[in-house]
């Protein structure tokens, strides 16, 4: 057999077992905290972006569209903060729990 072609028995064998992989799930509340923090950070920015794209339009109750959209962004950011705090509290309670 020429040396350039590999031995078919060596190609068809399974790889040697390596280091075992231990997948650890995310703790409860982690994704809620991350998503809440993302909404808290991006809510006011998107509110300002939406308000500035609306431009100076007709004001409603002496508020421009920029102010209304920014207020909406702050409201979304506030809800994001509450969700992040809820997720953080869940993570804290879960880390303090003792499994017997």
Secondary structure by P-SEA (a helix, b strand, c coil): cccccccccccccccccccbbbbbccccaaaaaaaaaaaaaaaaaaaaaaaaaaccccccccccaaaaaaaaaaaaaaaaaaaaaaaaaaaaaaaacccc
